[in-house]
Amino acid sequence: MSGPAREPNSSEPGVDGQVLRLLSYNIQAGIETGQYRHYLTKGWRHVLPNRQRLHNLDQIAKLLRGYDLVALQEVDSGSLRSGFLDMTEYLAHRAGYPHWFRQVNRDIGMIAQHSNGFLSMLAPQEVNRYRLPPGNGRGAMVIRFGEGEHALYVCSLHLALSRRMRRRQFDFLSDLLSEARNLVVMGDMNTGCDAQEFRRFIDHSDLKEPACTKPTFPSWRPVKRIDHILVSRSLRVRNARVLDYPLSDHLPISIEVHVPGYQEIAA
């Protein structure tokens, strides 16, 4: 997998480590939604191809440029509705990412390939894909950059709608990620910051959520914060934002993190 390479963001003067720009975006398979009634009137776009989808993907690609690591949810990996286009690969090429990875979570053959996607300016040392319990369509990718104590682990995920299922998924992730010192968990978690299962996961994993007061859903009148970027307390955070870029029914979120030991993870 190759594409035009760019340098990751440079270190701050006098600071050991690297400042990385991260973004997470549920792109709803390239479908623009501006009102609740669009779920009905534009519902056919979830199963059939249309020209507007490609235009929206091109607009999303423009947003992605300049970020070092990008987690994408609700991408299609090549089915009828996308015109058999692998959206992760397409966005990587259009936005200039040399590394991209996909995870098909729900394979409905030619009808849909529901997936997570991940784009990176850094070359990872390891990429692992996990089915989240109960194994019926939700998944997480864990990408490791670097070695030893300075390694950065990034978990890109999309969690279930059911609170009971989310609790099981958070417990699975707590065990899976327990040894990661420098950790980022980002994606569509389908739950707010005050939910019991969310707070339990944060406390058990010693994570923080820098911008819980900023809603992301629905994009045209956001009232819920269900998209998150969680980071270890070992990582310094700045510029946590929700971006006004309503090309989906979710808004994208971004942060900048300072990762100690840049020399260990640089590509």
PLY file of the C-alpha trace (Angstrom):
ply
format ascii 1.0
element vertex 267
property float x
property float y
property float z
element edge 266
property int vertex1
property int vertex2
end_header
0.00 0.00 0.00
1.65 3.19 -1.08
0.95 6.83 -1.75
2.63 10.24 -1.62
4.46 10.51 1.69
4.44 13.49 4.04
6.37 14.18 7.20
4.47 13.86 10.49
4.17 16.99 12.59
7.52 18.11 13.99
8.52 18.11 17.63
8.14 21.25 19.69
11.46 22.99 20.45
13.02 21.67 23.63
10.43 18.91 24.08
11.34 15.23 23.79
8.69 13.57 21.69
6.32 14.17 18.83
3.11 16.14 18.45
0.64 14.15 16.35
-2.69 15.29 14.92
-5.47 12.73 15.27
-8.95 12.66 13.74
-11.92 10.29 14.07
-14.92 10.40 11.74
-17.99 8.22 11.21
-18.54 8.96 7.50
-21.80 6.98 7.11
-20.51 5.37 3.89
-20.24 8.78 2.24
-23.92 9.62 2.71
-24.74 13.22 3.61
-27.60 13.58 6.11
-29.08 16.95 7.04
-32.39 16.06 8.67
-33.98 13.07 10.40
-36.31 12.56 7.44
-33.26 11.92 5.25
-32.89 8.53 6.95
-36.10 7.63 5.14
-35.92 9.68 1.94
-32.23 8.91 1.35
-32.28 5.42 2.83
-31.85 3.87 -0.62
-28.30 5.24 -0.68
-27.34 2.64 1.91
-27.90 -0.12 -0.67
-27.50 1.52 -4.11
-24.70 3.57 -5.71
-25.06 7.28 -6.49
-22.83 10.03 -7.87
-23.14 12.26 -4.81
-21.31 9.68 -2.68
-18.06 10.10 -4.62
-18.29 13.88 -4.36
-18.76 13.57 -0.59
-15.76 11.26 -0.32
-13.63 13.80 -2.18
-14.76 16.49 0.26
-13.93 14.23 3.20
-10.48 13.58 1.71
-9.82 17.32 1.78
-10.57 17.38 5.51
-8.23 14.46 6.23
-5.14 16.11 4.75
-2.75 17.29 7.43
-3.67 14.70 10.06
-1.17 12.04 11.09
-3.58 9.30 12.21
-7.22 8.95 11.15
-9.85 6.49 12.40
-12.87 6.01 10.12
-16.14 4.27 10.91
-18.94 3.14 8.62
-16.76 2.85 5.55
-17.60 0.38 2.77
-14.86 -1.96 1.55
-16.27 -2.57 -1.93
-19.90 -3.47 -2.60
-22.78 -2.47 -4.84
-23.69 0.63 -2.82
-20.17 2.05 -3.12
-19.82 1.12 -6.77
-17.42 -1.61 -5.58
-15.05 1.06 -4.28
-12.89 0.38 -1.24
-13.47 3.67 0.58
-10.48 3.35 2.92
-8.08 2.87 0.02
-9.76 5.62 -2.00
-9.52 8.15 0.84
-5.90 7.18 1.51
-4.96 7.88 -2.12
-6.97 11.10 -2.33
-5.63 12.47 0.95
-2.03 11.28 0.49
-1.62 8.60 3.18
1.09 5.99 2.60
-0.43 3.47 5.03
-4.04 2.33 5.30
-5.84 -0.58 6.90
-9.41 -1.90 6.82
-11.49 -4.22 8.94
-14.69 -5.71 7.51
-17.06 -6.17 10.44
-20.27 -7.10 8.65
-19.97 -8.80 5.28
-23.27 -8.76 3.36
-21.67 -9.80 0.09
-22.41 -7.54 -2.85
-24.93 -5.49 -0.85
-22.59 -3.98 1.76
-19.16 -4.38 3.34
-19.51 -2.55 6.68
-15.99 -1.71 7.84
-13.63 0.32 9.98
-10.77 2.13 8.27
-7.48 3.57 9.48
-5.09 5.95 7.70
-1.57 6.70 8.91
1.38 8.87 8.01
3.57 6.67 10.23
4.58 3.10 9.44
3.23 0.86 12.22
5.15 -2.05 13.68
2.01 -4.14 14.18
-1.67 -4.14 13.20
-4.17 -6.48 14.84
-7.90 -6.84 14.17
-10.40 -8.06 16.76
-14.05 -9.00 16.62
-15.83 -7.42 19.55
-18.28 -9.55 21.53
-20.69 -11.02 20.70
-19.00 -11.10 17.26
-21.94 -9.99 15.13
-20.65 -6.95 13.29
-18.53 -4.75 15.56
-14.75 -4.64 15.59
-11.59 -2.90 16.72
-8.14 -2.48 15.22
-5.10 -2.05 17.46
-2.13 -0.43 15.74
1.28 -0.25 17.44
3.89 2.36 16.57
7.37 1.84 17.98
8.83 -0.56 20.51
9.21 -0.83 24.27
8.08 1.74 26.80
7.73 4.51 24.21
5.44 2.52 21.92
2.16 4.19 21.01
-0.94 1.97 20.79
-3.95 3.27 18.87
-7.28 1.44 19.07
-9.74 2.34 16.30
-13.26 1.02 16.91
-17.03 1.17 16.44
-19.13 -0.05 19.37
-22.65 -1.46 19.60
-25.93 0.39 20.02
-26.98 -1.80 22.95
-25.74 -0.77 26.41
-25.44 -4.43 27.44
-23.27 -5.19 24.41
-21.17 -2.07 24.93
-20.47 -3.14 28.49
-19.15 -6.48 27.22
-17.11 -4.74 24.53
-15.57 -2.26 26.98
-14.64 -5.12 29.32
-13.01 -6.97 26.41
-11.04 -3.84 25.48
-9.96 -3.21 29.07
-8.31 -6.63 29.17
-6.91 -6.34 25.65
-5.27 -2.94 26.20
-4.23 -3.31 29.83
-0.47 -3.36 29.10
-0.42 -0.27 26.85
1.33 2.66 28.53
0.77 5.23 25.76
-2.73 4.55 24.46
-5.29 6.28 22.24
-8.77 4.83 21.82
-10.89 6.54 19.18
-14.07 6.02 17.24
-17.84 5.91 17.41
-18.67 4.51 20.85
-22.43 5.07 20.64
-22.56 6.35 24.21
-22.24 9.59 26.10
-19.58 10.60 28.60
-21.81 10.06 31.62
-22.81 6.48 30.79
-21.84 3.98 33.47
-20.08 1.58 31.11
-18.10 4.46 29.56
-16.93 5.84 32.92
-16.01 2.33 34.08
-13.85 1.76 31.02
-12.09 5.11 31.44
-11.38 4.48 35.12
-10.14 0.90 34.59
-7.91 1.92 31.68
-6.68 5.18 33.29
-7.79 7.24 30.27
-9.13 10.75 29.86
-11.61 12.30 27.43
-10.53 15.89 26.70
-13.72 17.32 25.16
-16.81 15.62 26.57
-18.86 18.82 26.57
-18.84 19.09 22.77
-21.62 17.08 21.00
-21.12 15.25 17.69
-24.54 13.80 16.80
-26.68 14.45 14.83
-24.46 16.57 12.61
-27.14 19.11 11.66
-28.12 19.84 15.28
-25.67 18.07 17.58
-26.94 17.21 21.07
-25.08 13.97 21.91
-21.39 13.21 22.35
-21.06 9.63 21.07
-17.77 9.98 19.17
-14.65 10.05 21.34
-10.88 10.21 21.38
-9.60 8.84 24.71
-5.94 9.14 25.67
-3.63 7.86 28.39
-2.70 10.29 31.11
0.91 9.93 29.94
0.00 11.87 26.77
-0.43 15.64 26.77
-3.41 16.90 24.80
-4.23 20.21 23.16
-6.74 21.58 20.65
-9.48 19.01 21.27
-12.22 20.01 18.83
-15.43 18.98 17.14
-15.24 20.09 13.51
-18.13 21.68 11.67
-17.96 19.36 8.67
-21.44 17.83 8.29
-20.97 15.39 5.40
-22.34 12.52 7.50
-24.82 12.23 10.35
-21.82 12.53 12.71
-19.32 15.36 13.09
-15.59 14.59 13.06
-13.45 15.11 16.15
-9.75 15.94 16.37
-7.00 16.42 18.93
-3.27 16.98 19.06
-1.24 14.75 21.39
2.35 14.91 22.51
3.84 11.39 22.41
7.08 10.87 24.38
9.95 9.16 22.59
9.29 10.25 18.98
12.52 8.58 17.83
10.99 5.25 18.75
7.90 5.59 16.53
9.02 7.74 13.62
8.58 6.22 10.15
0 1
1 2
2 3
3 4
4 5
5 6
6 7
7 8
8 9
9 10
10 11
11 12
12 13
13 14
14 15
15 16
16 17
17 18
18 19
19 20
20 21
21 22
22 23
23 24
24 25
25 26
26 27
27 28
28 29
29 30
30 31
31 32
32 33
33 34
34 35
35 36
36 37
37 38
38 39
39 40
40 41
41 42
42 43
43 44
44 45
45 46
46 47
47 48
48 49
49 50
50 51
51 52
52 53
53 54
54 55
55 56
56 57
57 58
58 59
59 60
60 61
61 62
62 63
63 64
64 65
65 66
66 67
67 68
68 69
69 70
70 71
71 72
72 73
73 74
74 75
75 76
76 77
77 78
78 79
79 80
80 81
81 82
82 83
83 84
84 85
85 86
86 87
87 88
88 89
89 90
90 91
91 92
92 93
93 94
94 95
95 96
96 97
97 98
98 99
99 100
100 101
101 102
102 103
103 104
104 105
105 106
106 107
107 108
108 109
109 110
110 111
111 112
112 113
113 114
114 115
115 116
116 117
117 118
118 119
119 120
120 121
121 122
122 123
123 124
124 125
125 126
126 127
127 128
128 129
129 130
130 131
131 132
132 133
133 134
134 135
135 136
136 137
137 138
138 139
139 140
140 141
141 142
142 143
143 144
144 145
145 146
146 147
147 148
148 149
149 150
150 151
151 152
152 153
153 154
154 155
155 156
156 157
157 158
158 159
159 160
160 161
161 162
162 163
163 164
164 165
165 166
166 167
167 168
168 169
169 170
170 171
171 172
172 173
173 174
174 175
175 176
176 177
177 178
178 179
179 180
180 181
181 182
182 183
183 184
184 185
185 186
186 187
187 188
188 189
189 190
190 191
191 192
192 193
193 194
194 195
195 196
196 197
197 198
198 199
199 200
200 201
201 202
202 203
203 204
204 205
205 206
206 207
207 208
208 209
209 210
210 211
211 212
212 213
213 214
214 215
215 216
216 217
217 218
218 219
219 220
220 221
221 222
222 223
223 224
224 225
225 226
226 227
227 228
228 229
229 230
230 231
231 232
232 233
233 234
234 235
235 236
236 237
237 238
238 239
239 240
240 241
241 242
242 243
243 244
244 245
245 246
246 247
247 248
248 249
249 250
250 251
251 252
252 253
253 254
254 255
255 256
256 257
257 258
258 259
259 260
260 261
261 262
262 263
263 264
264 265
265 266
